[in-house]
Amino acid sequence: MAMTYPLRDNSPEGTYTVAIGSETSDSQKTQEFMIGTGNNSEPTNQEDIVAKETLKPGKAFTSSDGILKYKVLKSVAGNTLGTVQVTKVAKQKTKVSIPAQVTDPKTKQKFRVTSIGANAFKGNKKITKVSIGNEIETIGASAFSGCKKLNSVTIGKKVKKIESKAFYNCKKLKKITIKSTKLKKVGKKAIKGIFKKAVIKAPKKQVKAYNKLFSKKTGRTSSMKIKK
């Protein structure tokens, strides 16, 4: 038989222990609960409780729109956003916009999207246009390799590295717009096999530097132009 211990309205603040079950039963349990002023900062609903669960590096989730999958690189710490990498496409789209930030639908934690993983979009048969967010720093190896319908790419303001074969054999890729002034590395064959008269648009002050950066080893041909 369960036992009830009533508390008066003027019971003092503190932690109380009650017994649940018969006094003579071996299965009797105790439960602690606290009476306070109501000013504590503990979570009061399930959403708040879930938000306290920190996603650790390596954990994966899908965006709320169901389009992209992400992997946690760095956990959320206090008011500091964590970081994630785009790993693959969950839903096929012709136009894809990779955001600067994303929220995990379950925990409501926010992350900066800082990289596109190797092979993330490799061989995608539908994608025609990609916009890469302003928090992305690295475009991984073969990230868009073999996307044969891809014709336009816009690269955000913080990209530092475009790894090998990132856009390899994207035969219809005619236009790459680079907003970043921080690009320092373009890997081997990164643009090999794109449209032979492709135009790469760069910030005015970086045109000269990027002309050197996109060398023959990146797959650039003499008919490909880099301009402001």
Backbone bond lengths (Angstrom), bond angles and torsions (degrees), N, CA, C in turn:
res aa  C-N    CA-C-N  psi(-1)  N-CA   C-N-CA  omega(-1)  CA-C   N-CA-C  phi
1 M - - - 1.471 - - 1.527 109.18 -
2 A 1.349 116.39 129.65 1.459 119.89 -179.73 1.508 110.45 -71.46
3 M 1.310 116.27 145.69 1.460 121.13 -178.66 1.519 109.16 -113.46
4 T 1.327 116.58 136.38 1.462 121.88 -178.31 1.509 109.65 -113.08
5 Y 1.318 116.12 135.51 1.456 121.43 178.61 1.520 108.29 -117.64
6 P 1.322 117.92 98.36 1.469 119.54 -179.32 1.510 111.90 -69.07
7 L 1.335 116.20 145.16 1.459 121.73 176.44 1.516 108.50 -116.44
8 R 1.300 115.56 140.70 1.459 119.76 179.59 1.533 110.38 -76.89
9 D 1.333 114.41 160.08 1.465 119.36 -179.92 1.514 112.44 -61.30
10 N 1.333 116.29 -27.98 1.461 119.31 -178.25 1.523 112.52 -99.01
11 S 1.338 117.24 21.67 1.463 119.67 177.41 1.520 109.12 -61.17
12 P 1.332 117.29 135.69 1.471 120.32 -177.58 1.521 112.26 -66.28
13 E 1.358 114.78 157.37 1.459 119.50 176.46 1.517 109.76 -63.57
14 G 1.337 115.08 151.20 1.454 119.51 177.49 1.508 111.16 148.48
15 T 1.329 116.20 -176.88 1.459 121.98 -179.98 1.519 109.12 -100.09
16 Y 1.321 117.61 132.19 1.455 123.45 -178.40 1.519 109.21 -118.43
17 T 1.319 116.01 147.90 1.455 121.73 176.84 1.514 108.82 -119.31
18 V 1.327 116.34 129.78 1.458 119.92 176.83 1.514 108.82 -121.56
19 A 1.334 115.37 152.86 1.459 121.22 177.74 1.508 109.20 -94.91
20 I 1.325 116.03 137.40 1.456 121.96 178.32 1.519 107.93 -117.41
21 G 1.339 117.41 120.27 1.456 121.57 -178.31 1.516 111.40 112.57
22 S 1.325 117.10 175.97 1.463 122.48 -178.40 1.513 110.88 -72.27
23 E 1.331 115.98 145.82 1.467 120.23 178.89 1.517 111.65 -64.07
24 T 1.340 116.18 -25.93 1.471 119.99 -176.31 1.520 112.33 -94.12
25 S 1.320 116.19 -1.91 1.465 119.65 -176.57 1.521 111.29 -90.26
26 D 1.352 115.57 140.53 1.468 120.15 177.39 1.526 111.44 -71.36
27 S 1.325 116.19 -17.10 1.467 120.10 -176.80 1.518 113.17 -91.89
28 Q 1.340 115.54 6.04 1.460 117.91 -179.83 1.529 110.35 -60.07
29 K 1.348 116.00 136.69 1.461 121.72 -179.06 1.514 109.93 -122.35
30 T 1.302 114.73 161.53 1.460 119.59 175.04 1.515 109.15 -116.75
31 Q 1.310 115.90 151.31 1.455 121.54 179.96 1.520 109.33 -135.16
32 E 1.330 116.38 129.03 1.457 120.20 177.76 1.521 110.40 -95.07
33 F 1.323 115.81 143.46 1.452 120.63 171.46 1.513 108.20 -147.01
34 M 1.325 115.99 162.65 1.452 119.92 -173.36 1.519 110.93 -122.71
35 I 1.326 114.66 139.84 1.457 121.55 172.48 1.519 107.35 -106.42
36 G 1.333 115.91 125.98 1.462 119.43 -179.43 1.511 111.08 -138.33
37 T 1.315 114.67 -165.98 1.467 120.09 -175.81 1.519 112.45 -86.71
38 G 1.333 115.95 -11.84 1.472 118.35 -175.87 1.505 112.13 90.67
39 N 1.347 117.61 2.65 1.464 120.82 -178.71 1.518 112.55 -99.89
40 N 1.345 117.37 4.11 1.463 118.53 -178.11 1.518 109.68 -73.43
41 S 1.330 115.55 164.62 1.464 120.87 -173.89 1.517 112.27 -102.87
42 E 1.323 118.09 14.94 1.452 120.26 -179.89 1.530 109.95 -68.90
43 P 1.333 118.59 149.61 1.455 120.63 -179.86 1.517 111.67 -61.63
44 T 1.335 116.66 140.71 1.458 120.74 -176.79 1.517 112.50 -112.73
45 N 1.325 118.84 -4.20 1.458 119.69 175.95 1.519 109.83 -142.93
46 Q 1.340 115.59 168.40 1.454 120.07 -173.26 1.522 112.68 -61.95
47 E 1.342 117.82 -36.20 1.465 120.87 179.79 1.515 110.93 -61.83
48 D 1.348 116.95 -42.22 1.458 120.51 178.92 1.515 111.01 -65.99
49 I 1.344 116.42 -37.96 1.460 120.15 -179.85 1.519 110.17 -64.50
50 V 1.336 116.75 -44.69 1.460 121.12 179.65 1.514 110.94 -60.73
51 A 1.347 116.88 -39.78 1.459 121.36 -177.81 1.521 112.43 -63.85
52 K 1.348 116.67 -19.58 1.458 120.28 178.41 1.528 111.37 -76.63
53 E 1.334 117.57 -16.19 1.452 121.61 -179.26 1.527 108.99 -78.94
54 T 1.317 117.21 117.00 1.459 121.33 -176.38 1.522 111.03 -87.92
55 L 1.328 116.64 126.45 1.456 120.61 175.12 1.523 109.03 -74.26
56 K 1.318 116.40 124.05 1.460 121.32 -176.81 1.527 111.06 -88.87
57 P 1.346 117.21 158.68 1.458 120.77 177.56 1.527 111.41 -53.35
58 G 1.324 115.41 135.79 1.456 120.60 -178.52 1.515 113.63 100.78
59 K 1.333 116.65 -22.48 1.460 120.51 178.63 1.533 109.76 -69.80
60 A 1.317 115.82 147.02 1.462 120.54 -177.49 1.523 111.44 -119.89
61 F 1.311 115.47 153.42 1.458 120.39 173.60 1.525 109.52 -154.58
62 T 1.322 115.38 162.90 1.459 122.35 178.54 1.518 109.20 -108.55
63 S 1.315 116.98 140.32 1.465 121.49 -179.81 1.527 110.54 -60.30
64 S 1.323 116.27 157.42 1.465 121.21 -176.42 1.530 112.97 -61.84
65 D 1.341 117.24 -26.03 1.467 119.90 177.95 1.524 112.16 -84.42
66 G 1.340 116.33 -3.63 1.453 121.37 175.56 1.510 115.77 75.52
67 I 1.340 117.82 12.26 1.467 120.46 -174.22 1.527 113.53 -89.79
68 L 1.341 117.50 -45.24 1.465 120.86 -174.32 1.524 112.45 -120.92
69 K 1.323 114.78 149.13 1.463 121.42 173.92 1.526 108.71 -104.87
70 Y 1.338 115.71 145.47 1.461 121.89 -177.21 1.522 111.06 -130.09
71 K 1.338 114.63 153.22 1.466 121.42 173.26 1.518 108.50 -122.17
72 V 1.328 115.92 133.53 1.464 120.42 -179.61 1.527 109.99 -72.13
73 L 1.333 116.26 128.72 1.465 122.30 175.40 1.523 110.53 -99.50
74 K 1.317 115.57 -39.91 1.464 121.54 -179.15 1.521 108.73 -141.66
75 S 1.336 115.52 132.03 1.462 120.79 -176.60 1.523 112.53 -71.89
76 V 1.321 114.95 157.00 1.460 121.38 172.15 1.522 108.29 -65.15
77 A 1.328 117.71 137.95 1.468 122.03 178.55 1.518 108.80 -133.47
78 G 1.334 115.94 105.15 1.457 119.64 -178.31 1.517 110.57 61.29
79 N 1.328 116.01 -124.87 1.465 120.78 179.20 1.525 113.14 -90.04
80 T 1.344 116.19 1.99 1.462 121.06 -179.80 1.522 110.48 -88.36
81 L 1.324 117.11 125.51 1.454 121.04 179.88 1.520 110.93 -65.67
82 G 1.322 116.15 147.22 1.449 120.72 172.80 1.523 109.44 -80.27
83 T 1.334 116.83 -176.48 1.466 120.89 177.37 1.524 109.81 -129.27
84 V 1.324 115.65 148.75 1.459 121.41 179.27 1.521 110.83 -137.12
85 Q 1.335 113.71 163.92 1.460 122.06 177.30 1.530 108.87 -120.23
86 V 1.323 117.01 138.65 1.463 120.73 172.16 1.525 107.39 -73.65
87 T 1.335 117.04 126.85 1.465 119.67 -176.48 1.520 114.16 -110.20
88 K 1.330 116.71 -31.45 1.465 118.79 -179.89 1.524 111.30 -168.45
89 V 1.311 114.39 170.82 1.462 121.35 177.19 1.523 108.60 -92.13
90 A 1.334 115.94 131.84 1.463 120.45 177.84 1.522 111.52 -98.23
91 K 1.333 115.82 -27.10 1.467 121.34 -179.70 1.524 108.50 -137.90
92 Q 1.312 116.90 128.30 1.456 121.46 -176.67 1.530 111.86 -70.86
93 K 1.331 115.37 130.19 1.460 122.54 177.59 1.525 109.06 -139.08
94 T 1.335 116.88 152.91 1.465 119.53 176.42 1.526 111.04 -80.90
95 K 1.331 116.50 -34.24 1.459 121.41 178.34 1.523 109.34 -118.50
96 V 1.325 115.70 125.74 1.465 120.48 -177.60 1.520 110.03 -123.41
97 S 1.318 116.05 130.18 1.463 121.97 175.32 1.521 108.17 -114.46
98 I 1.324 116.11 116.46 1.465 120.77 178.77 1.523 107.30 -88.89
99 P 1.329 118.02 117.21 1.466 121.10 -172.61 1.521 113.50 -74.70
100 A 1.315 115.62 164.34 1.465 121.22 174.43 1.522 110.20 -75.77
101 Q 1.331 116.12 -33.13 1.464 121.99 179.79 1.518 109.60 -136.25
102 V 1.334 115.23 154.63 1.456 120.89 177.34 1.522 108.94 -143.21
103 T 1.328 116.48 149.32 1.460 122.49 178.65 1.518 109.56 -113.05
104 D 1.335 116.42 130.53 1.461 120.29 175.02 1.530 108.22 -68.49
105 P 1.327 118.70 123.02 1.466 120.90 -175.99 1.526 114.68 -59.22
106 K 1.326 117.81 -30.18 1.465 120.59 -175.54 1.524 113.13 -83.90
107 T 1.319 116.71 -48.96 1.470 119.59 -175.22 1.519 113.04 -93.04
108 K 1.336 116.48 -12.50 1.467 122.68 -178.11 1.529 112.65 66.38
109 Q 1.337 117.15 16.28 1.461 120.63 178.60 1.527 109.90 -81.53
110 K 1.339 115.81 143.94 1.458 121.67 -177.02 1.526 111.29 -103.98
111 F 1.325 114.68 141.53 1.462 121.43 -178.34 1.528 110.56 -133.98
112 R 1.340 115.19 148.01 1.463 120.58 168.92 1.526 107.73 -83.51
113 V 1.310 116.67 138.06 1.463 121.10 178.84 1.524 107.34 -94.27
114 T 1.345 116.78 104.00 1.466 120.63 -168.96 1.528 115.61 -105.96
115 S 1.322 117.84 -10.22 1.468 117.95 179.29 1.524 111.69 -155.71
116 I 1.325 113.92 158.60 1.464 121.94 172.81 1.518 105.78 -110.99
117 G 1.308 117.27 121.65 1.452 121.77 -173.96 1.520 113.98 -69.86
118 A 1.325 115.46 161.50 1.461 121.57 176.50 1.531 109.69 -57.68
119 N 1.319 115.77 135.31 1.472 123.17 176.01 1.530 114.54 65.29
120 A 1.326 117.84 12.95 1.466 121.06 -173.79 1.535 113.36 -54.93
121 F 1.323 117.38 -40.78 1.470 121.28 -178.85 1.531 111.31 -117.98
122 K 1.295 117.27 11.11 1.468 121.97 -173.21 1.533 111.84 -53.03
123 G 1.333 114.82 129.48 1.459 120.40 175.91 1.516 115.43 72.23
124 N 1.330 117.19 11.19 1.465 120.00 179.95 1.535 110.06 -61.31
125 K 1.312 116.29 128.72 1.463 120.99 -173.29 1.525 114.64 -93.62
126 K 1.329 117.35 -8.21 1.463 120.23 -175.59 1.520 114.66 -108.76
127 I 1.313 116.48 -33.85 1.461 120.59 -169.21 1.530 112.14 -62.87
128 T 1.344 115.36 131.58 1.469 121.08 179.07 1.528 112.10 -118.02
129 K 1.322 116.45 -26.48 1.463 120.31 -176.05 1.525 110.26 -142.92
130 V 1.340 115.51 135.81 1.466 120.87 -179.96 1.521 110.17 -130.54
131 S 1.320 115.69 133.89 1.464 122.12 172.34 1.523 107.29 -117.31
132 I 1.325 116.39 120.64 1.467 122.25 -174.89 1.521 109.89 -101.69
133 G 1.324 116.14 123.74 1.460 123.48 -172.33 1.515 115.79 -60.26
134 N 1.325 114.77 163.45 1.466 121.97 -173.81 1.525 115.25 -80.02
135 E 1.339 117.93 3.91 1.464 119.94 174.18 1.529 111.43 -105.45
136 I 1.320 117.05 -9.37 1.467 121.10 -179.83 1.523 110.18 -67.34
137 E 1.342 115.65 129.28 1.464 121.70 178.70 1.527 112.35 -109.77
138 T 1.332 116.43 -27.97 1.464 120.63 -176.60 1.522 111.39 -133.50
139 I 1.328 115.46 132.54 1.466 121.95 171.01 1.521 105.72 -105.63
140 G 1.321 116.85 113.73 1.458 122.38 -170.23 1.518 115.33 -69.39
141 A 1.328 114.97 166.49 1.461 122.39 -179.96 1.530 110.83 -58.20
142 S 1.322 115.59 132.00 1.473 122.98 178.41 1.527 113.48 56.37
143 A 1.326 116.42 24.11 1.470 120.60 -176.52 1.526 112.62 -55.11
144 F 1.342 117.03 -39.88 1.466 121.08 -179.07 1.531 111.34 -122.52
145 S 1.295 116.34 16.94 1.463 121.31 -177.38 1.537 111.48 -55.80
146 G 1.320 115.16 132.84 1.462 119.41 175.16 1.512 116.15 74.17
147 C 1.341 117.37 16.11 1.476 120.38 174.91 1.527 107.06 -81.68
148 K 1.300 116.61 88.53 1.460 121.90 -166.74 1.521 115.00 -72.93
149 K 1.325 118.15 -13.86 1.467 120.76 177.30 1.525 112.44 -101.37
150 L 1.321 116.87 -6.17 1.465 121.31 -178.32 1.528 110.06 -65.63
151 N 1.333 116.86 123.57 1.471 119.43 -178.24 1.522 113.97 -123.13
152 S 1.347 117.56 -13.44 1.466 119.74 -177.71 1.525 111.00 -146.73
153 V 1.335 115.46 133.63 1.466 121.36 178.77 1.525 109.13 -134.06
154 T 1.325 116.19 132.20 1.463 121.58 172.77 1.517 107.98 -115.45
155 I 1.332 116.09 123.81 1.464 122.57 -175.97 1.524 109.61 -105.81
156 G 1.332 116.58 129.47 1.462 122.94 -174.08 1.516 116.30 -67.98
157 K 1.328 115.20 -179.06 1.463 123.21 -168.23 1.526 116.21 -77.07
158 K 1.338 118.28 -12.41 1.462 119.12 -175.01 1.526 114.72 -112.86
159 V 1.320 117.54 3.58 1.464 119.40 -176.83 1.527 111.21 -63.07
160 K 1.342 114.41 127.14 1.465 121.24 179.87 1.529 112.20 -109.47
161 K 1.351 115.45 -29.73 1.466 119.47 -175.18 1.529 111.68 -135.87
162 I 1.317 114.75 134.09 1.461 121.88 168.94 1.526 105.15 -116.62
163 E 1.309 116.80 110.44 1.462 120.74 -172.13 1.534 111.96 -77.53
164 S 1.326 115.88 171.88 1.461 122.77 -175.73 1.533 112.65 -55.71
165 K 1.316 115.11 138.67 1.466 123.92 177.26 1.531 114.00 57.82
166 A 1.319 116.89 22.89 1.469 119.90 -177.90 1.530 112.35 -54.39
167 F 1.347 116.52 -40.99 1.470 120.83 -179.99 1.534 110.76 -121.98
168 Y 1.286 115.94 27.78 1.464 122.86 -176.70 1.533 111.86 -58.02
169 N 1.328 114.53 130.04 1.465 121.38 174.00 1.532 113.97 62.11
170 C 1.328 116.03 28.17 1.476 120.19 171.13 1.526 106.23 -86.17
171 K 1.296 116.55 82.80 1.459 123.22 -165.87 1.526 115.24 -61.75
172 K 1.314 117.17 -25.81 1.466 120.42 -178.13 1.527 113.29 -100.70
173 L 1.316 116.69 5.62 1.465 120.34 -177.62 1.528 110.16 -72.69
174 K 1.333 115.15 102.60 1.463 121.54 -175.19 1.523 113.71 -100.09
175 K 1.326 116.50 -23.43 1.464 118.82 -173.52 1.525 111.17 -138.97
176 I 1.332 115.49 124.77 1.463 122.22 173.70 1.524 107.02 -122.43
177 T 1.303 116.86 118.62 1.465 121.59 178.14 1.517 108.68 -105.42
178 I 1.328 116.05 118.37 1.466 121.28 -179.16 1.525 109.02 -106.88
179 K 1.321 116.68 116.06 1.464 121.30 178.17 1.526 111.72 -91.23
180 S 1.313 116.22 -19.11 1.462 121.06 -176.52 1.524 112.55 -70.55
181 T 1.333 115.17 140.85 1.467 121.11 171.89 1.528 109.70 -105.52
182 K 1.340 115.72 7.06 1.462 121.34 -173.18 1.522 113.77 -108.24
183 L 1.320 117.51 2.82 1.458 120.71 -177.11 1.528 111.21 -63.70
184 K 1.349 115.99 123.60 1.464 121.34 -176.53 1.526 112.99 -122.39
185 K 1.330 116.65 -16.71 1.466 118.69 -176.29 1.525 110.66 -141.13
186 V 1.333 115.55 131.45 1.459 122.14 170.97 1.522 106.28 -128.01
187 G 1.312 117.30 116.85 1.460 122.36 -172.85 1.524 114.63 -73.62
188 K 1.318 114.73 170.68 1.462 121.71 -179.94 1.529 111.00 -59.64
189 K 1.319 114.95 135.94 1.467 123.26 176.72 1.533 113.22 58.77
190 A 1.327 116.38 22.25 1.470 119.99 -178.11 1.522 112.44 -57.92
191 I 1.352 116.71 -36.47 1.468 119.82 -179.66 1.532 111.72 -122.10
192 K 1.307 116.89 17.84 1.467 120.45 -179.97 1.537 109.85 -65.60
193 G 1.314 115.19 131.07 1.463 119.74 176.12 1.513 115.08 87.76
194 I 1.364 117.51 5.64 1.465 118.28 174.35 1.535 108.28 -78.25
195 F 1.308 117.94 177.44 1.465 122.11 -178.46 1.529 110.21 -51.48
196 K 1.334 116.65 132.36 1.465 120.70 -170.40 1.528 114.31 -65.00
197 K 1.334 117.41 -21.92 1.464 120.33 177.54 1.527 111.47 -113.60
198 A 1.297 115.05 33.12 1.469 120.75 -179.04 1.526 111.18 -61.37
199 V 1.330 115.42 149.42 1.460 122.15 177.37 1.525 108.72 -114.66
200 I 1.331 115.37 129.21 1.464 121.48 176.28 1.521 107.50 -109.51
201 K 1.319 116.57 115.23 1.468 121.19 -179.88 1.520 108.95 -94.40
202 A 1.332 115.91 131.66 1.463 121.81 -176.45 1.526 110.25 -130.20
203 P 1.339 117.72 160.17 1.469 119.95 174.06 1.530 109.17 -58.07
204 K 1.309 116.97 143.33 1.461 122.70 -174.21 1.526 112.93 -49.65
205 K 1.329 117.13 -45.02 1.463 120.95 -176.11 1.527 113.21 -74.03
206 Q 1.336 117.23 -11.52 1.465 120.04 -177.07 1.527 113.17 -105.72
207 V 1.321 117.91 -2.09 1.465 120.35 -175.41 1.527 111.79 -56.13
208 K 1.311 117.15 -47.36 1.468 121.16 -178.83 1.523 111.25 -63.07
209 A 1.329 116.76 -47.10 1.466 121.21 -178.57 1.528 111.10 -64.77
210 Y 1.326 116.46 -40.63 1.462 119.68 -177.83 1.522 112.05 -73.24
211 N 1.331 117.24 -25.45 1.464 119.87 173.28 1.523 110.80 -62.42
212 K 1.325 116.20 -34.28 1.469 120.99 177.12 1.523 110.82 -78.40
213 L 1.327 115.51 -38.66 1.465 120.77 -176.64 1.528 111.56 -64.45
214 F 1.337 116.06 -40.84 1.464 120.06 177.28 1.528 108.56 -87.06
215 S 1.294 115.64 75.53 1.464 122.35 -177.93 1.536 110.34 -85.62
216 K 1.327 116.18 -178.42 1.466 120.54 179.90 1.519 112.18 -59.82
217 K 1.320 116.69 -33.59 1.471 118.93 -177.38 1.531 112.51 -67.17
218 T 1.333 116.70 -19.70 1.468 119.68 177.31 1.528 111.37 -80.12
219 G 1.339 115.22 -10.28 1.463 120.20 -178.81 1.512 113.31 103.12
220 R 1.306 116.00 1.92 1.464 119.80 179.93 1.524 110.28 -70.06
221 T 1.327 115.76 139.46 1.460 121.39 176.38 1.528 109.30 -111.50
222 S 1.306 116.32 168.18 1.470 121.25 -176.58 1.531 112.66 -65.16
223 S 1.314 116.94 -20.92 1.470 119.99 -178.86 1.534 112.77 -86.39
224 M 1.317 116.99 -7.06 1.468 121.20 177.01 1.522 109.27 -87.48
225 K 1.315 117.12 132.58 1.455 121.67 -175.52 1.528 112.13 -110.85
226 I 1.342 114.47 142.75 1.465 120.86 172.45 1.523 106.89 -117.15
227 K 1.308 116.58 121.57 1.461 120.54 -177.92 1.523 110.71 -148.18
228 K 1.343 115.40 169.14 1.466 120.17 -178.43 1.530 111.77 -74.54
